[in-house]
Amino acid sequence: MDIKTENVKIRSQDVVVDAYLALPSGEGQYPAVVVVQEIFGVNEHIRDVTRRIAQEGYVAIAPAIYQRQAPGFEVGYTPEDLEIGKKYKAQTQADELLSDIQGAVDYLKGLPEAQDGGYGCIGFCFGGHVTYLAATLDDITAAASFYGAGIATMTPGGGDPTLTRTKDITGTIYCFFGLEDASIPVEQVNQIETELRKYNIPHRIFRYEGADHGFFCDQRSSYNAEAAQDAWQKVLFLFKEAL
């Protein structure tokens, strides 16, 4: 599907946030998805994912969730880049992140190309954690959380772990984990699944043998093509069924 892209600005609670927008170029209305970055910013990988989603027939937008800490931030995947990204991650607050995602949804609501109804959210790395948070927003009916570390142990800015918000999830959530990911022990994955079952949240948990953190990103050394391709099909199924 032919698409068009542009850089736009959205309104969050206290700041104007830069965002990357991709949408089908044909006439009509399409379901819409928010794409949440890794700690490395809205870089080429995140823009590529946003375009791929648009090519599947969705309006997709990737807000810069480090807008308050570092406007325009984007880096690659060197050890130095990782340390910078972690520093900015440590400065984020859950309520601000939720405001950014809601701001992106509200922007989508104003686009004539975006259809009314539920909205999707997909995020990777830190964005996977933020997507678990975002799944508690009323407008998010389909969430795809990729290897979100810390869901069971912390929340951005401090307070009870994000896992304690599981009861507030409003739609369907799929969670994707690599079993070689040292940052997310299997015990934590099991905790997440236990909570989702406890509160009867529509969900699926996918555990990939031999896959490490970042397995979906083809620009990282941990890229696992087989796991990434399988996960992509699962995401497309989720969005087709829930949006």
C-alpha positions in Angstrom: 0.0 0.0 0.0 1.3 3.5 -0.9 1.8 5.7 2.1 2.8 9.3 2.9 4.7 10.5 5.9 5.3 13.8 7.7 6.6 15.2 11.0 3.9 16.7 13.1 3.4 18.1 16.6 0.9 16.9 19.2 -0.3 18.4 22.5 0.5 16.6 25.7 -0.4 17.9 29.2 2.5 20.3 29.5 4.5 20.3 26.3 4.2 20.1 22.6 5.6 16.8 21.4 7.2 16.1 18.1 5.8 13.0 16.3 6.4 11.0 13.1 3.2 10.2 11.2 2.7 7.6 8.4 -0.6 6.9 6.7 -2.0 5.3 3.6 -2.2 7.7 0.7 -5.5 6.4 -0.6 -8.8 8.0 0.2 -10.8 6.6 3.0 -10.6 6.0 6.8 -8.3 3.6 8.5 -7.8 2.3 12.1 -5.0 4.0 13.9 -2.0 2.9 16.0 0.5 4.7 18.3 4.1 3.5 18.0 6.3 3.9 21.1 10.0 4.2 20.8 12.9 2.3 22.5 15.2 4.3 24.7 17.0 5.4 21.5 14.4 7.9 20.4 12.2 8.1 17.3 15.1 6.8 15.2 15.2 5.1 11.8 14.0 1.7 13.2 11.0 3.3 14.9 10.2 5.3 11.7 10.5 2.1 9.7 8.0 0.3 12.0 5.6 3.2 11.7 5.8 3.0 7.9 5.4 -0.7 7.9 2.2 -0.4 10.0 0.9 2.3 7.6 1.6 0.0 4.6 -0.7 -2.6 6.3 -3.6 -0.1 6.2 -3.3 1.9 9.4 -2.7 5.4 10.4 0.4 5.3 12.6 2.1 7.9 14.7 5.3 7.7 16.8 5.5 10.5 19.5 8.9 11.5 20.9 8.4 10.5 24.5 11.8 12.1 25.5 10.5 15.5 24.4 10.9 17.0 27.9 14.4 15.5 28.4 16.0 15.9 24.9 14.0 17.3 22.0 15.0 15.8 18.7 16.8 12.9 20.4 17.7 9.9 18.3 20.7 7.6 18.4 21.8 4.2 17.2 22.8 1.2 19.3 26.3 1.6 20.5 27.1 1.2 24.2 27.5 5.0 24.5 24.0 5.4 22.9 22.6 2.9 25.4 23.9 4.9 28.4 22.5 8.2 27.1 19.1 6.5 26.4 19.0 5.0 29.9 19.8 8.4 31.4 16.8 10.0 29.8 14.6 7.0 30.6 15.4 7.5 34.3 14.0 11.1 34.1 10.6 10.1 32.7 7.3 10.0 34.7 4.5 7.6 34.2 1.8 10.3 34.2 3.7 12.3 31.6 4.2 9.3 29.4 0.5 8.5 29.6 -0.3 12.1 28.7 2.0 11.8 25.6 0.2 8.6 24.4 -3.2 10.1 25.0 -2.0 13.3 23.2 -1.1 11.1 20.2 -4.5 9.4 20.3 -6.3 12.8 20.5 -4.3 14.0 17.5 -5.3 10.9 15.6 -9.0 11.6 16.5 -8.6 14.9 14.6 -7.4 13.3 11.4 -10.0 12.7 8.7 -8.1 9.6 7.6 -8.3 8.0 11.1 -11.5 6.1 11.8 -13.4 6.4 15.1 -13.3 3.6 17.5 -10.5 1.8 19.4 -6.8 2.6 18.9 -3.8 0.4 18.9 -0.5 0.8 20.7 2.8 -1.0 20.0 6.1 -0.4 21.8 9.6 -1.8 22.1 12.1 -1.9 24.9 11.2 1.0 27.2 8.4 1.5 24.8 7.1 -2.0 25.6 6.9 -0.9 29.2 5.1 2.3 28.2 2.7 0.3 26.1 1.7 -1.8 29.1 1.0 1.5 30.9 -0.9 2.8 27.8 -3.1 -0.3 27.8 -4.9 1.2 30.8 -6.1 4.2 28.7 -9.8 3.9 27.7 -9.0 4.5 24.0 -6.5 1.7 23.7 -8.2 -1.5 22.7 -5.2 -3.3 21.3 -1.7 -3.2 22.8 1.5 -5.0 21.7 4.2 -4.8 24.3 7.7 -6.0 23.1 10.3 -6.9 25.8 9.3 -4.2 28.2 11.7 -4.5 31.1 10.7 -3.6 34.6 7.0 -4.0 34.3 6.9 -6.3 37.4 9.4 -4.3 39.4 9.1 -0.5 38.8 7.2 2.3 37.1 8.7 5.4 35.5 9.2 8.1 38.1 8.7 5.8 41.0 5.8 4.3 42.9 4.2 0.9 42.7 5.3 -1.3 39.8 3.4 -0.9 36.5 2.2 -4.5 37.0 -0.1 -3.3 39.7 -2.1 -1.4 37.1 -3.0 -4.6 35.2 -6.5 -4.5 36.5 -7.0 -1.2 34.7 -6.2 -2.6 31.2 -9.2 -1.8 29.0 -8.6 -3.9 25.9 -6.5 -6.8 24.6 -2.8 -7.0 25.2 -0.1 -9.2 23.6 3.3 -9.4 25.2 6.5 -10.6 23.5 9.6 -11.8 25.3 12.9 -13.4 24.3 13.9 -16.2 26.7 17.5 -15.1 26.4 16.7 -11.6 27.6 18.7 -11.1 30.9 16.8 -7.9 31.6 13.5 -9.7 31.9 13.9 -12.9 34.0 11.4 -15.7 33.2 10.0 -15.3 36.7 8.9 -11.7 35.8 7.2 -12.9 32.6 5.3 -15.4 34.6 4.3 -12.7 37.1 2.9 -10.7 34.2 0.9 -13.6 32.9 -0.4 -14.4 36.4 -1.7 -10.9 36.8 -3.3 -10.8 33.4 -5.1 -14.1 34.1 -6.1 -12.9 37.6 -8.0 -9.9 36.2 -9.3 -11.8 33.2 -7.6 -9.4 30.8 -7.8 -10.6 27.2 -4.1 -11.4 26.4 -1.5 -13.6 24.9 2.1 -14.1 26.1 4.7 -15.1 23.5 8.0 -16.5 24.7 10.7 -17.0 22.0 13.4 -19.6 22.5 16.9 -18.3 21.5 15.7 -14.7 21.3 17.4 -11.8 23.2 16.3 -8.3 24.1 15.7 -6.3 21.0 15.0 -9.3 18.8 12.5 -7.4 16.7 15.0 -4.7 15.6 16.9 -5.5 12.4 19.4 -2.8 13.3 20.6 -4.5 16.5 23.0 -7.3 16.9 20.3 -9.2 18.8 17.9 -9.3 15.8 16.3 -12.6 15.4 14.6 -12.8 12.0 12.5 -15.9 12.8 11.1 -14.5 16.1 10.6 -11.1 14.6 8.6 -12.4 11.6 6.4 -14.5 13.8 5.8 -11.7 16.2 4.9 -9.3 13.3 2.2 -11.7 12.2 0.8 -11.9 15.7 0.7 -8.1 15.9 -1.1 -7.9 12.6 -3.7 -10.4 13.8 -4.2 -8.5 17.0 -4.8 -5.2 15.2 -7.1 -6.8 12.7 -9.2 -8.4 15.4 -9.3 -5.6 17.9 -9.3 -2.3 15.9 
